Amino acid sequence: MKKIIVITLCSFASAAAFAALPPLTPEAQAAADLAKAKTAYAGRVGNFQLCQSQNKVADQYRVSGTPAPAACAVVPPFIAPVAAAPAAK
């Protein structure tokens, strides 16, 4: 019973702390967007490398006369997201 009460109080305290956080500054938001874009790009590169390694293994065990595995989609180079232009005052 004590564990449930402690968990409940901690969840309310953490919810209150997150609700009180101020909005991000434009610089922090831009840094967060860049980190998000880099993470997404790293995932695409990882998928491409996985596809290549799977095709390499499949080629080793492929019986002649069977179709080759599908080609992997090449990942374009990383392009950083463009920040929105500041509004004119």
TORDREN-906478 format. One record per atom (N, C-alpha, C, CB): residue number from 0; x, y, z; residue in one letter; atom name. Coordinates in steps of 0.001 Angstrom, whole numbers, plus 500000, padded with zeros to 6 digits. Atoms other than C-alpha are relative to their C-alpha. Glycine has a CB too. Example, Ala and Ser with C-alpha at 12.3 -4.5 7.8 and 13.67 -1.06 7.14 Angstrom:
BEGIN
<0 <500890 498810 500000> "A" "N">
<0 <512300 495500 507800> "A" "CA">
<0 <500900 501200 500000> "A" "C">
<0 <499008 500027 501246> "A" "CB">
<1 <499180 498810 499940> "S" "N">
<1 <513670 498940 507140> "S" "CA">
<1 <499230 501090 500730> "S" "C">
<1 <500414 500462 498585> "S" "CB">
END
This chain:
BEGIN
<0 <500822 498811 500000> "M" "N">
<0 <500000 500000 500000> "M" "CA">
<0 <500870 501259 500000> "M" "C">
<0 <499063 499995 501205> "M" "CB">
<1 <499119 498836 499933> "K" "N">
<1 <502838 502376 500849> "K" "CA">
<1 <500648 500267 498646> "K" "C">
<1 <501077 499797 501072> "K" "CB">
<2 <499373 499828 501318> "K" "N">
<2 <504437 501736 497463> "K" "CA">
<2 <499054 500708 499041> "K" "C">
<2 <500419 498637 499417> "K" "CB">
<3 <500987 499385 500899> "I" "N">
<3 <501246 502704 495651> "I" "CA">
<3 <499866 501480 500312> "I" "C">
<3 <498626 499300 500125> "I" "CB">
<4 <500127 498600 499615> "I" "N">
<4 <500966 505935 497633> "I" "CA">
<4 <501232 500784 499560> "I" "C">
<4 <499798 500128 501520> "I" "CB">
<5 <498767 499316 500396> "V" "N">
<5 <504605 506835 496984> "V" "CA">
<5 <500050 500180 498485> "V" "C">
<5 <501235 499214 500484> "V" "CB">
<6 <499994 499895 501467> "I" "N">
<6 <504293 506104 493259> "I" "CA">
<6 <499008 501056 499541> "I" "C">
<6 <499664 498640 499351> "I" "CB">
<7 <501017 499020 500376> "T" "N">
<7 <501121 508185 493044> "T" "CA">
<7 <500487 501419 500292> "T" "C">
<7 <498682 499723 500749> "T" "CB">
<8 <499498 498674 499659> "L" "N">
<8 <502693 511149 494839> "L" "CA">
<8 <501133 500424 499071> "L" "C">
<8 <500474 500026 501447> "L" "CB">
<9 <498901 499681 500926> "C" "N">
<9 <505804 510964 492655> "C" "CA">
<9 <499482 500343 498617> "C" "C">
<9 <500976 498831 499907> "C" "CB">
<10 <500543 499710 501333> "S" "N">
<10 <503730 510899 489486> "S" "CA">
<10 <499343 501373 499970> "S" "C">
<10 <498984 498921 499582> "S" "CB">
<11 <500591 498663 499949> "F" "N">
<11 <501778 513980 490585> "F" "CA">
<11 <501082 501079 500067> "F" "C">
<11 <499061 500121 501206> "F" "CB">
<12 <498917 499025 499888> "A" "N">
<12 <504993 515791 491509> "A" "CA">
<12 <500718 500180 498664> "A" "C">
<12 <500998 499565 501080> "A" "CB">
<13 <499319 499875 501289> "S" "N">
<13 <506637 514999 488175> "S" "CA">
<13 <499100 500671 498973> "S" "C">
<13 <500445 498625 499492> "S" "CB">
<14 <500932 499343 500927> "A" "N">
<14 <503518 516065 486264> "A" "CA">
<14 <499979 501501 500254> "A" "C">
<14 <498574 499413 500142> "A" "CB">
<15 <499988 498580 499671> "A" "N">
<15 <503545 519386 488093> "A" "CA">
<15 <501306 500650 499545> "A" "C">
<15 <499803 500203 501509> "A" "CB">
<16 <498716 499440 500428> "A" "N">
<16 <507245 519892 487330> "A" "CA">
<16 <500035 500186 498488> "A" "C">
<16 <501158 499095 500446> "A" "CB">
<17 <500001 499868 501455> "F" "N">
<17 <506751 519254 483627> "F" "CA">
<17 <499024 501072 499545> "F" "C">
<17 <499652 498668 499346> "F" "CB">
<18 <500979 498989 500384> "A" "N">
<18 <503715 521516 483481> "A" "CA">
<18 <500551 501403 500217> "A" "C">
<18 <498705 499815 500791> "A" "CB">
<19 <499473 498691 499680> "A" "N">
<19 <505747 524398 484910> "A" "CA">
<19 <501178 500406 499108> "A" "C">
<19 <500417 500031 501437> "A" "CB">
<20 <498850 499665 500830> "L" "N">
<20 <508526 524281 482299> "L" "CA">
<20 <499634 501086 498991> "L" "C">
<20 <500524 498750 499274> "L" "CB">
<21 <500271 498948 500986> "P" "N">
<21 <508779 527392 480102> "P" "CA">
<21 <500196 499466 498587> "P" "C">
<21 <500913 501223 500241> "P" "CB">
<22 <499793 500439 501387> "P" "N">
<22 <508637 527113 476314> "P" "CA">
<22 <501475 500142 499597> "P" "C">
<22 <499102 500818 499037> "P" "CB">
<23 <498612 499958 500470> "L" "N">
<23 <511900 526544 474447> "L" "CA">
<23 <500282 501311 499288> "L" "C">
<23 <500295 498817 499065> "L" "CB">
<24 <499578 498829 500754> "T" "N">
<24 <513850 529469 473087> "T" "CA">
<24 <500151 499599 498539> "T" "C">
<24 <501332 500590 500564> "T" "CB">
<25 <499837 500358 501416> "P" "N">
<25 <514169 529651 469299> "P" "CA">
<25 <501296 499230 499727> "P" "C">
<25 <499970 501255 499146> "P" "CB">
<26 <498728 500697 500212> "E" "N">
<26 <517822 528546 469526> "E" "CA">
<26 <499901 498559 500486> "E" "C">
<26 <501151 500731 500724> "E" "CB">
<27 <500153 501356 499459> "A" "N">
<27 <516943 525560 471700> "A" "CA">
<27 <499071 499168 499112> "A" "C">
<27 <499451 500051 501446> "A" "CB">
<28 <500916 500706 500900> "Q" "N">
<28 <514071 524659 469381> "Q" "CA">
<28 <500713 499598 498715> "Q" "C">
<28 <498777 500875 499675> "Q" "CB">
<29 <499242 500323 501206> "A" "N">
<29 <516396 524813 466373> "A" "CA">
<29 <500960 498841 500271> "A" "C">
<29 <500778 501237 499500> "A" "CB">
<30 <499083 501091 499645> "A" "N">
<30 <518914 522579 468170> "A" "CA">
<30 <499232 498686 500150> "A" "C">
<30 <500758 500329 501311> "A" "CB">
<31 <500816 501210 499857> "A" "N">
<31 <516142 520114 469036> "A" "CA">
<31 <499560 499477 498641> "A" "C">
<31 <498774 500280 500878> "A" "CB">
<32 <500396 500424 501351> "D" "N">
<32 <514935 520067 465427> "D" "CA">
<32 <501167 499361 499254> "D" "C">
<32 <499463 501195 499200> "D" "CB">
<33 <498819 500559 500650> "L" "N">
<33 <518475 519441 464193> "L" "CA">
<33 <500317 498610 500552> "L" "C">
<33 <501205 500933 500184> "L" "CB">
<34 <499745 501310 499390> "A" "N">
<34 <518957 516585 466664> "A" "CA">
<34 <498965 498979 499534> "A" "C">
<34 <499986 500107 501540> "A" "CB">
<35 <501058 500893 500478> "K" "N">
<35 <515627 515090 465588> "K" "CA">
<35 <500263 499577 498556> "K" "C">
<35 <498624 500684 500112> "K" "CB">
<36 <499703 500314 501400> "A" "N">
<36 <516614 515300 461910> "A" "CA">
<36 <501203 499068 499894> "A" "C">
<36 <500258 501288 499204> "A" "CB">
<37 <498822 500867 500036> "K" "N">
<37 <520022 513731 462585> "K" "CA">
<37 <499653 498585 500442> "K" "C">
<37 <501110 500568 500888> "K" "CB">
<38 <500408 501317 499524> "T" "N">
<38 <518411 510871 464499> "T" "CA">
<38 <499211 499262 498922> "T" "C">
<38 <499163 500126 501284> "T" "CB">
<39 <500779 500622 501068> "A" "N">
<39 <515947 510213 461691> "A" "CA">
<39 <500906 499566 498852> "A" "C">
<39 <498923 500966 499490> "A" "CB">
<40 <499069 500348 501077> "Y" "N">
<40 <518775 510273 459131> "Y" "CA">
<40 <500844 498788 500380> "Y" "C">
<40 <500911 501194 499670> "Y" "CB">
<41 <499208 501145 499545> "A" "N">
<41 <520844 507869 461220> "A" "CA">
<41 <499183 498713 499905> "A" "C">
<41 <500486 500218 501449> "A" "CB">
<42 <500869 501168 500140> "G" "N">
<42 <517873 505500 461247> "G" "CA">
<42 <499900 499541 498553> "G" "C">
<42 <498613 500309 500537> "G" "CB">
<43 <500070 500363 501421> "R" "N">
<43 <517599 505622 457449> "R" "CA">
<43 <501317 499374 499536> "R" "C">
<43 <499670 501241 499139> "R" "CB">
<44 <498695 500570 500366> "V" "N">
<44 <521345 504982 457079> "V" "CA">
<44 <500131 498592 500572> "V" "C">
<44 <501160 500900 500511> "V" "CB">
<45 <499959 501330 499388> "G" "N">
<45 <521080 502055 459493> "G" "CA">
<45 <499154 498996 499242> "G" "C">
<45 <499535 500070 501437> "G" "CB">
<46 <500855 500889 500788> "N" "N">
<46 <518205 500583 457502> "N" "CA">
<46 <500653 499639 498669> "N" "C">
<46 <498637 500653 499753> "N" "CB">
<47 <499314 500264 501266> "F" "N">
<47 <520215 500930 454286> "F" "CA">
<47 <501132 498995 500198> "F" "C">
<47 <500549 501307 499402> "F" "CB">
<48 <498900 500923 499730> "Q" "N">
<48 <523229 499182 455816> "Q" "CA">
<48 <499474 498600 500330> "Q" "C">
<48 <500867 500528 501156> "Q" "CB">
<49 <500612 501294 499696> "L" "N">
<49 <520990 496415 457167> "L" "CA">
<49 <499531 499315 498722> "L" "C">
<49 <498821 500175 500972> "L" "CB">
<50 <500460 500559 501274> "C" "N">
<50 <519468 495923 453719> "C" "CA">
<50 <501181 499461 499196> "C" "C">
<50 <499239 501064 499182> "C" "CB">
<51 <498830 500461 500740> "Q" "N">
<51 <522914 495666 452152> "Q" "CA">
<51 <500554 498706 500588> "Q" "C">
<51 <501080 501077 499996> "Q" "CB">
<52 <499452 501206 499384> "S" "N">
<52 <524091 493085 454672> "S" "CA">
<52 <499068 498811 499807> "S" "C">
<52 <500252 500231 501490> "S" "CB">
<53 <500952 501082 500242> "Q" "N">
<53 <520898 491044 454276> "Q" "CA">
<53 <500110 499495 498564> "Q" "C">
<53 <498566 500471 500291> "Q" "CB">
<54 <499851 500411 501399> "N" "N">
<54 <521331 491052 450503> "N" "CA">
<54 <501300 499219 499788> "N" "C">
<54 <499967 501230 499076> "N" "CB">
<55 <498721 500708 500129> "K" "N">
<55 <524962 489964 450853> "K" "CA">
<55 <499862 498559 500498> "K" "C">
<55 <501114 500738 500790> "K" "CB">
<56 <500207 501346 499460> "V" "N">
<56 <523952 486994 453031> "V" "CA">
<56 <499069 499208 499090> "V" "C">
<56 <499424 500068 501434> "V" "CB">
<57 <500938 500690 500892> "A" "N">
<57 <521042 486162 450728> "A" "CA">
<57 <500685 499549 498720> "A" "C">
<57 <498817 500906 499665> "A" "CB">
<58 <499261 500382 501205> "D" "N">
<58 <523395 486140 447728> "D" "CA">
<58 <500873 498775 500236> "D" "C">
<58 <500862 501158 499521> "D" "CB">
<59 <499154 501152 499695> "Q" "N">
<59 <525646 483621 449480> "Q" "CA">
<59 <499202 498701 499994> "Q" "C">
<59 <500676 500186 501353> "Q" "CB">
<60 <500816 501209 499891> "Y" "N">
<60 <522783 481170 449996> "Y" "CA">
<60 <499002 499838 498851> "Y" "C">
<60 <499256 500011 501308> "Y" "CB">
<61 <500948 500047 501104> "R" "N">
<61 <520856 481876 446785> "R" "CA">
<61 <500327 498851 499060> "R" "C">
<61 <499999 501324 499238> "R" "CB">
<62 <499857 501091 500962> "V" "N">
<62 <520299 478920 444516> "V" "CA">
<62 <499933 500615 498605> "V" "C">
<62 <498885 498895 500200> "V" "CB">
<63 <500011 499443 501348> "S" "N">
<63 <521062 479596 440856> "S" "CA">
<63 <498631 499787 499371> "S" "C">
<63 <501105 499359 499129> "S" "CB">
<64 <501309 500054 500631> "G" "N">
<64 <517935 480313 438876> "G" "CA">
<64 <498929 500736 500793> "G" "C">
<64 <499589 498572 499810> "G" "CB">
<65 <500973 499244 499209> "T" "N">
<65 <516171 482147 441694> "T" "CA">
<65 <500295 501487 499847> "T" "C">
<65 <500040 499576 501505> "T" "CB">
<66 <499768 498564 500184> "P" "N">
<66 <515693 485894 441508> "P" "CA">
<66 <500900 500572 501101> "P" "C">
<66 <498663 500753 499976> "P" "CB">
<67 <499120 499320 499043> "A" "N">
<67 <518190 488184 443201> "A" "CA">
<67 <499150 500792 500986> "A" "C">
<67 <501011 500939 499268> "A" "CB">
<68 <500764 499198 499040> "P" "N">
<68 <517101 490041 446331> "P" "CA">
<68 <499788 501424 499477> "P" "C">
<68 <500721 500036 501363> "P" "CB">
<69 <500331 498642 500441> "A" "N">
<69 <515544 493478 445902> "A" "CA">
<69 <501148 500955 500315> "A" "C">
<69 <498696 500489 500671> "A" "CB">
<70 <498945 499014 499804> "A" "N">
<70 <517915 496406 445558> "A" "CA">
<70 <499636 500924 501159> "A" "C">
<70 <500234 500816 498707> "A" "CB">
<71 <500210 499084 498874> "C" "N">
<71 <518350 498728 448536> "C" "CA">
<71 <499893 501433 499475> "C" "C">
<71 <501160 499879 501042> "C" "CB">
<72 <500148 498597 500374> "A" "N">
<72 <517203 502341 448240> "A" "CA">
<72 <501162 500783 500596> "A" "C">
<72 <498629 500576 500483> "A" "CB">
<73 <498835 499237 499562> "V" "N">
<73 <520258 504592 448436> "V" "CA">
<73 <499527 501221 500790> "V" "C">
<73 <500877 500430 498783> "V" "CB">
<74 <500355 498878 499148> "V" "N">
<74 <520090 507193 451193> "V" "CA">
<74 <500701 501256 499490> "V" "C">
<74 <500377 499716 501477> "V" "CB">
<75 <499339 498766 500441> "P" "N">
<75 <520706 510768 450026> "P" "CA">
<75 <500823 500594 501140> "P" "C">
<75 <498958 501031 499497> "P" "CB">
<76 <499193 499384 498933> "P" "N">
<76 <523280 512861 451928> "P" "CA">
<76 <499130 500835 500942> "P" "C">
<76 <501110 500882 499392> "P" "CB">
<77 <500751 499252 498987> "F" "N">
<77 <522145 514610 455109> "F" "CA">
<77 <499957 501469 499662> "F" "C">
<77 <500611 499803 501382> "F" "CB">
<78 <500187 498569 500192> "I" "N">
<78 <520735 518085 454676> "I" "CA">
<78 <499319 500519 501256> "I" "C">
<78 <499156 500320 498701> "I" "CB">
<79 <500554 499453 498762> "A" "N">
<79 <520120 520101 457827> "A" "CA">
<79 <498700 500738 499697> "A" "C">
<79 <501018 500947 500690> "A" "CB">
<80 <501254 499281 500223> "P" "N">
<80 <516580 521457 458200> "P" "CA">
<80 <500235 501506 500018> "P" "C">
<80 <498957 499612 501063> "P" "CB">
<81 <499850 498552 500096> "V" "N">
<81 <516226 525114 457289> "V" "CA">
<81 <499096 500639 501051> "V" "C">
<81 <499651 500519 498559> "V" "CB">
<82 <500783 499316 498981> "A" "N">
<82 <515092 527324 460167> "A" "CA">
<82 <499091 501037 499320> "A" "C">
<82 <500934 500677 501058> "A" "CB">
<83 <500930 499023 500552> "A" "N">
<83 <512088 529529 459520> "A" "CA">
<83 <500589 501404 500151> "A" "C">
<83 <498617 499904 500702> "A" "CB">
<84 <499489 498645 499954> "A" "N">
<84 <512939 533138 458727> "A" "CA">
<84 <499271 500774 501097> "A" "C">
<84 <499837 500698 498628> "A" "CB">
<85 <500669 499232 498946> "P" "N">
<85 <512246 535505 461631> "P" "CA">
<85 <499027 501007 499395> "P" "C">
<85 <501036 500725 500882> "P" "CB">
<86 <501027 499081 500496> "A" "N">
<86 <509164 537662 461235> "A" "CA">
<86 <500522 501444 500064> "A" "C">
<86 <498683 499854 500827> "A" "CB">
<87 <499582 498600 500038> "A" "N">
<87 <509741 541284 460254> "A" "CA">
<87 <499169 500792 501010> "A" "C">
<87 <499846 500594 498561> "A" "CB">
<88 <500708 499191 498988> "K" "N">
<88 <508867 543814 462958> "K" "CA">
<88 <499641 501345 499462> "K" "C">
<88 <500839 500166 501253> "K" "CB">
END
